[in-house]
Amino acid sequence: MAFNGPKSFWHVTLHNLQSVRVGQVLARYHTVGLVMWYTVIVAGVLQAFWTYWITLV
């Protein structure tokens, strides 16, 4: 079985949390959590390299 990164981790975690009310809500709207996770990663990269990128213009 191949590792698919954060997406497979997210789906396994949601499956394990379905017995909890919060897990049921997250399982229903699982795409929102995944998009938020990717947004946090992209924002962190942008913030880390912003001073370098503005010198290229």
Secondary structure, DSSP 4 states (H G I P E B T S, - for coil): ----THHHHHHHHHHHTTTSHHHHHHHHTHHHHHHHHHHHHHHHHHHHHHHHHHTT-
